[in-house]
Amino acid sequence: MGKRDFVTFDGITREQILYMIEMTQEFERHPNREILKGKVVATLFFEPSTRTRLSFETAANRLGARVIGFADPKVTSGTKGETLKDTIMMVSNYADVIVMRHYIEGAARYASEVSPVPIVNAGDGAHQHPSQCMLDLYSIYKTQGTLENLNIYMVGDLKYGRTVHSLLMAMRHFNPTFHFVAPKELAMPKEYKQYCEANGIRYQEHTAFNEKIIADADILYMTRVQKERFSDLMEYERVKNVYVLNNDMLKNAKENMRILHPLPRVNEIAYDVDTNPHAYYIQQAGNGLFAREAIFCDVLGITLDQVRNDKTII
C-alpha cells in the first residue's frame, strides 16, 4: 500500500467520507486506547494554533503514541535558513506521521511530495483545513442525522477562511445548497464558485445578514475575520464587525438548525448565543479529538475493522 496523506478533500470520495465518519463514531465511543503504542507523531506548527494543535496531540496521546514537535517556528532551524524540504526530511527520520500547519498555501501538498511518511495538513494559509473539515462533517452528521440535501449558510470571511473552502469541497457529494453571506471584500473566491458550478453545487450570495436571511438554514457556519491575512489594516477595520450573530436573530430559526464555528471567536458571535440550544461550536471543537484519532489511524493504515476489534481499549 502506498503512503497515505491527508492534505485536501479534493479527490476524496463519498464512500471515504462516510467510512471516516464511522471510524470517528468508534473513537467517540472509546477514545482511550493503545492502538498507536510505539508510534511517534510530529506536530510542526509554523503558525499559531490552540484547538488544532492540542486536539491532535491529545488524540495521539489517547491512542498511546508519543508526540514531538514545536509550536513556535522561532525555535527551529528555519530561523537559520533551513528550507521546508530539509525540515520535513529531517523530521521524517524521527516520526511515523507528521502533522503540519503552515502559513503558505500549498505547503502541505509540497511536504507530502517530499516526505517518506504521511503528512496531515493542519491548515495551509487560506487554502485548506481538512482535519477541521472532518470534524465539521461529523458535527453536521451528528446534529442533522444526515449529510444529504442541507441548506448550509457560510458567514463572514469566505475569502481567507480555509475551513469553508474545505467544507465546500467535501459536501459536493451530498447535494447541498450553499448560501455565501459576506461583504464584497470577503466574498467566496471565484475559483470556489467555479468549483461549485463544475460540480453541480447550488449556491446563492448575500451581503445582508439578518434573521430573515438565515431562517431556512440547517447549518449556520460562522467565521471570524482573519486579521492576520490582511495586508491593509484599514480594510480589516472596515469589515471586522460587519456581521455579528445575536440571540434575537435566532427567533425564527429552524428547530434542527445548529451554529458551527471553527474558532477562535472574536466578535462575530455574541456571548448570549452560547446558551442558545442552536449553539454547537463548543461541542464541535470537542468532536475534533475523535475525528483526529480517526485521521491518525487512517493515514497509518489501521482499518475500521481493526479499530472495532481493538483489544487495547483502556
Secondary structure, 3 states (H helix, E strand, C coil): CCCCCECCCCCCCHHHHHHHHHHHHHHHHCCCCCCCCCCEEEEEECCCCCHHHHHHHHHHHHCCCEEEEECCHHHCHHHHCCCHHHHHHHHCCCCCEEEEEECCCCHHHHHHHHCCCCEEEEEECCCECHHHHHHHHHHHHHHHCCCCCCEEEEECCCCCCHHHHHHHHHHHHHCCEEEEECCHHHCCCHHHHHHHHHCCCEEEEECCCCCCCCCCCCEEEECCCCHHHCCCHHHHHHHCCCCCECHHHHCCCCCCCEEECCCCCCCCECHHHCCCCCECHHHHHHHHHHHHHHHHHHHCCCCHHHHHCCCCCC
